[in-house]
Amino acid sequence: MRGYSRLRLALRAYGIDGVHMSVPARLGRAGVLEVPELDLDDAERVALQESARTIRTAIETLEAKDA
């Protein structure tokens, strides 16, 4: 699996899709080797999802201004 796909799947595990965010990853010569799942408590998971919503809203606002 390519690195980009691994990162997308990692974000989906946290209920995030359609937004690019940084998550910890183990890298090698071929790119992303592993994306360990973070042991987030409920408050941390909610905060991560809220951050994703904030990023998505900002992107949509910028796209609307370009239209």
Protein Blocks (a to p, Z undefined) as FASTA:
>chain_A
ZZklmmmmmmmmnopghiacdddddddfklpfbdcdddddfklmmmmmmmmmmmmmmmmm
mmmmmZZ
